[in-house]
Each structure stands twice: as structure tokens, then as C-alpha cells.
Amino acid sequence: MHGQGFFFQAFVYLAAAVIAVPIAKRMGLGSVLGYVMAGVVIGPFGLGLIGEEGKDVMQFAEFGVVMMLFLIGLELQPPLLWKLRRTILGTGGLQVTVTAALVAAVGLLFGLPWPASVAIGLTLSLSSTAIVLQTLAEKGLIKTEGGQTAFSVLLFQDLAFIPMLALFPLLAGGGHGSPEGMQHAEEATHATTWVSGLPAWEQTLVVLGAVVLIVVAGRYLGRPVFRIIARTDLRELFTAAALLLVIGIALLMTQVGLSPALGTFIAGVVLADSEYRHELEGDLDPFKGLLLAVFFIAVGASVDFNLIGENPAMVGLLVFGLILLKGAILFGLGRLFHMGLDQNLLFTFALAQGGEFGFVLFSFAEQQGVIPTDITSLLVAVVATSMALTPVLMLLNERFLQPRFGTREEVEREPDAIDEESPVIMVGFGRFGSVTGRFLRANGITPTVLEYDSDQVESLRKLGLKVFYGDGSRPDLLYAAGAEQAKLIILAVDEHDRVRKILETVRTHFPHLRVLTRVVGRPEAYELLDEGVEHLYRDHVDTALRLGVDALRLLGKPAHQTHRAALTFHHHDEDSVRELGKMRHDRAAYFSAARERISSLEELMLSELTAEGEERDAGWDTESLREDFGEGSG
Amino acid sequence: MAETTLKTLILFAHPAIQKSRVNKVMAEMVWELPGVTFHDLYEAYPHFGIDIKREQGLLLEHDLVVFHHPFFWYSTPAILKEWQDLVLEHGWAYGSQGAALQGKKMLSVITTGGRESAYQPDGYNRFTIRQLLAPLEQTARLCGMEFLPPFVAHGTHRMTIDEMKGHGADYRRLLEAFRDGRVNLDRARRLSRLNADLDSIILG
């Protein structure tokens, strides 16, 4: 059935995803489990729609992990990353070394030679970045203490992967044959690198140089280049540039022998405080999502049920043992670093599995002759099974363990590592928006601002404001700006057509957002009223009235009375927009009503000034009282 | 002896509710009470643009008018004074033609920083609360309304959360009793403040 070309493959993967994920979501299982189950169903041991090529697909789809780390980097500003350093090196370092040592000890007990035991220990100490982060993100747990610690440990594992790759040939050769080993290591990562054959210290220099290059280029080159691209107003060009950036860094990292995920993560952090952050997020997110989906399906498809079927007890015991051992170590580390019980459980259940790097390391170890083939295929099955079980374990933790502990931490209390989303999104930051924005900021609410004019963005950023480049009518961009968590959206752009487009997007995708809209004039206001927008602010009405008040005062009218007259006028004017808006399609009725409104308002104001006719604020007038008193007494 | 049931309008005035401790707790106890209309004047009229017609309409719909506010300078916060000046119009609320409010009742619900002992002839404030409320009492009288003894939460400067909640619960209990016609008005009229002895004036 398989092997019928790219489109058939794509069809199978996409169909499996589209069918399985809504079902899994409906059952409250989360998308990751849905994808994995879809993979099992269409895989060689299910319907057989995809075959052994699943492994190649997985390697391709791992690029989704690279993108995910770039996007995570974008959310994590350098000072916040610096705060996490102790968790990354401390918790992460201990997790890898302790797990590797204990697993190796188990290997020795089973009678394996020591090089094989060490190789297995190192490989099994790694967890699955893709599954863990995606599951945490979906449940909104990344910002919790447990989520942050899990993330830090995964980051350390990413760092540790490449040295492991370099170490395996040494294990095979019993301590010598390093150059040859590196050669093989490069084969395993599918590339002959620039640093091949260089002495170790030069390699180190090249690696450091590459990292410095990413940081410096990101800082000084990234923004001007993105600005030039933004000026072309071609959205697909921006997407292309974003993809180019990520793929370019991944290639560079592979060339110098570093993990591509790590490289893009650093680039993400460097660009985290740039104005193009939300646009980048919006552009790359669908790619990341699709690639990860394919990756999870491939994980499901690669679980070797034949092997499991041959010795189910063995595989079952190993999976159980692996999860138990890793879990115990993680729990102990959580204790050591004083995590609360609920957070510690989250951390423990999240990371107690094998990872996708395991597949690479095992096949490499096999080539090197470090571990015999029968053992690696068994362990690959164990790793794949444990990965497939991770969402299940996290679900069990969430459903059955967490409810027993009332200490569940509120996400709001953890403002640390990833910056909080603002409750207000503001589109447009020109003459109008800047006043509203500054006022909100002065009152402790800093809105997330989206502005379409890249020159304007640049100059506002120089003033230290948090302004992002982008068109507010794109759902992905609004999403990246935090529209799901926000309460209000303020539309302060002057082009009416854009207001309507944004409004449409908000209505369709984020109906919970309350909309406050600037409108240019009456006709525009009528249209928006028809669409049910409640909070409308017509340009210039307030300023024009303030000018009018000052004019009357210069003519000698009393200040307080004039102020109240302006209030009345404003109130009346707003009412009339709403009333006339309803009847504007009937021209005759519209004009007669308009005439009536205008004349009644003028009469009202006039009576105020001449003290004739119907009185307003009569309580401040003693005229009737004097008459009454006069009648009463005389 | 059952009294008639009273529909209650609370005119609440606190210019900085976020800084309020006692009034906030008390207001929260009654603002969704069935049969009671809670009307926050500073929230309704941030610019002091009081809608006189609307206010008069509200008064006509209710039988008991509550002024609920902190006792700023022995009087009401500014907006409630403005409300009196503008809403209680001559020829409508008082005067030879003004009889719109005849027979209604009025109740002051106030909070004071000082203790009750400070509001005595020999105390720090030299006058009793009832004496200091004379302008409001006479305003009610001139409009043909009966001014009831006030509900006073004294000593807010050193009030514990539990005491605040206690006043809130009393406030709610009193308004529920007015609503259901369970207040013995004869006994109530003899008290210096209604919350001095709620048990004696609430029936059932």
C-alpha cells in the first residue's frame, strides 16, 4: 500500500491527524496522544498504510522540534534565561548523570559489558523534548514551576546530546581512535562538517564562534533585515525569511557540530525583545505544529509491535522499570530543590520517558558496535513505547493524583521566566493610539501593541515602548500577541476598512474579547453600530468640545456651567448617533429626525443660557422658591 | 403586628471604593439583595452629570431611601450633596406643590472612624451622631419623609475583618427585614441607632 508517492503519504498523515485528534480532544486526552494513536493505527502494525519509511519521516519531522525551540526562545528574554541557569545546569546536570549512572549499573547487573552499559545509561537519561513541551504547552503548564524545571532539564539534555555522540566511538575503541570516531559521529548526523579533521581546540573555537555569530547577527543584523522585508508589504516574503532564518541556523549548527535545536533556541532568545517577535511566531507556528504532528504520528507508527509481541513480558517490564527508575530520580531531584508536591509530580511524570534522541544514539551505537543489535532493537521499542505512554501518564497524574493535593499552584503567581501576556491588545499606535496607550501604561496596564507601519515601530521602540510589527487582522498574529488570554482589544487605526477586517477576525476567532474602536466619522460609526459594536469613539468629538468650552469661557461664561453644558451636549450627540444610525436607510425619516435632534439640542442649550423654557438643574435656581414663598406669605 | 413591606433604594457614595475597607464589605453584602436597588452614584456619574429625571423616577419607585456613605466631615461625600441639591427639586419634593416623596422613609447608613464614645457631648466630636445628622433629618422632614434612627458602624480605624463582616451581616439582615415587613417601627424609633439592638426590632 505504501510507497505511492509524496501526495499519498501526505494524504495518509493528514487524514489520520484530522480524524484522530478531534476524537482524542473530545475525550480529553490532548492532541499528542491523538497523533500517537493515529500513528499506531496507520502504521505497519495497524492498517499498514505507512511502512518502515516512518523512521525517515521522523528524522525529517524532528525539524518541528527545532522550530519549537526557536519559538520557545522567542518567548524567553535573555534576563529570564539567565535566571534559569541554576535549574538548567544543576537539576539538568544531575538528572542526566544520576540517571545515566543508575541505568548503567542495571546494565552491568544484567551482565552487559561496561561500554554498552554506559552507552545505554546515557541514551536512556534523555527525555522527549517534543512530547513533553507540546503536552505542557497544550495544558498551559509551561509557566508553572514544574513546567519551567522540566523545560530547563530538557534544555540541558539538548546540550548533552552532541558530546554523547562524540563519546560513543571512544566507548567502542576502548579509549583510542578518536578521529575515526568523529568521522562516524558525523555520518550519524548525516553530514561531513567544516570542523572535520581540525584539532579539538580549534573545533571548540569554531563552535563558540558560531554561537557568537548567531548572537551578534541576531542583535544587529536581524532587525534591519526584517524591517526591509516588512517594507515590501509581502506577507509570504516575511514567512520565507523566517523559515530561511531557522533552516540556516540549523544548517550552520550541524556544520559546526552543535544541536540545531540549541542554535535556533539561542537565535530565538536573541530576537525575543525584537518588534518582529509576534510576526515570527505567527508565521512559524503552523509549520511547527504540522511538523510536530507528523513527528508524533511517526512515533506511534514506529512502535514495533512484532518485537513486543515476541516477548511482551520483557518489553513491559523494561518500560515499567525505565519509567519507575527515571521517575524516582526526578522525584528525588524535585525534593532536593524544594519543589512543592504537586509541581514535583508534574515534573516527574513529564520527564519519565525515553526521548527521540534515543533513536539516533541507539542506531549510532549499533553501527559502532558498542551495543549488540538485538539489544538496541529491544531498547528502541522500549523508548518508543515509553514516549507513547507519556501523555497517558501525564493525564493520569492530572486526573487522579493532582486532585488529591489541594496545593495546585496558580499560574498567575509565577511571573518569572516567560513574560506575562497583557490583558489589553492595542492595534495601531499613531497619534490616537499613543495617547490611550500612554494613559493605560501610566495606570499600570501595559498593552501589547501591534503596529503596521514599520518605520513607526522603529521610532516607538527607540522610546522604550513595547510595540510589535504586524497587521492586526491576522488571527495567528493576534493569537501570538496573547488574544486568548486578553480581555480587551483596542482598535486605534484610522483606515476604516482595516478596522472592519480586524473586527471580523476578532469576532470569528476571539469572540470573548471586548472591542473598543476608534471611528473617523458618523457614517463609519453607523456601520459599526449595525454590527453591534458598543464602544465607539468618534475622532475629534472630545477635543472639539473642549475647544468650544474654552471659547465660551473666553467670552466670559462661567466655567462650571460651561463644563456641564459640554457634558450635556456630548451625551446628546452620542444618543443622536445611535438613534439616527437606526433610521439612516430611510432618507426621509433620517433627515426629519436629524432636524429634530439638532433643534431640540439647540433649544435645550439655549434655555440653559437664557433661563427660559424648560429648566435644567432647577435645584440650583431659587426663582420658583421665591415665587412660592411670595405666594405662601402673601 | 406586621408592618408593610418596603422597597429599598440604596444611594451609595464613596469616591474611592478601592481605598474603602468597611464600606466595601458592607456594600458587597447588599448589592445583589433581591428587593433592594443598589445605586452607586460615583459609578453612575463619574463627571457629576446627575440625571435628575432618572433619579426622581427611582425615588418614586421605592419606599425606603438609604443614604449609604462614609461620614466625611460630619456630612455626606460631595456627590450626595449635589444629588440633594439637584434631585430634591422645589415644586416636586417640597414646597406648596411638592409632594412626590410624601410618606416615604429615609435611613442613613454611615461609617465613622471614631468610636461611639467620641460622639458624645463630652467626647472628642462634642455632638451625638443624631445631632450631627440634623441637616439630613430636616431635609427628609421638609420632603414629607420619616427619618429613621441611623445605622452606624463606629470605630472603622481599628476594625477587624470579622467585625466588618458582622456589620455587613447586620446591614443585610436589617434590609431584608424592611423588605419583608418584619421591622417593629415603634421600637425602632426609640433607638439611638438601629444596629444598637437589631434583635429587639426585627420580628420573627
Chai-1 contact restraints between the chains, C-beta under 6 A:
chainA,res_idxA,chainB,res_idxB,connection_type,confidence,min_distance_angstrom,max_distance_angstrom,comment,restraint_id
A,L567,B,H47,contact,1.0,0.0,6.0,A-B,restraint_1
A,L567,B,G49,contact,1.0,0.0,6.0,A-B,restraint_2
A,D617,B,L86,contact,1.0,0.0,6.0,A-B,restraint_3
A,A618,B,E89,contact,1.0,0.0,6.0,A-B,restraint_4
A,G619,B,D85,contact,1.0,0.0,6.0,A-B,restraint_5
A,G619,B,L86,contact,1.0,0.0,6.0,A-B,restraint_6
A,G619,B,E89,contact,1.0,0.0,6.0,A-B,restraint_7
A,S624,B,H90,contact,1.0,0.0,6.0,A-B,restraint_8
A,S624,B,G91,contact,1.0,0.0,6.0,A-B,restraint_9
A,L625,B,H90,contact,1.0,0.0,6.0,A-B,restraint_10
A,D628,B,G95,contact,1.0,0.0,6.0,A-B,restraint_11
A,D628,B,S96,contact,1.0,0.0,6.0,A-B,restraint_12
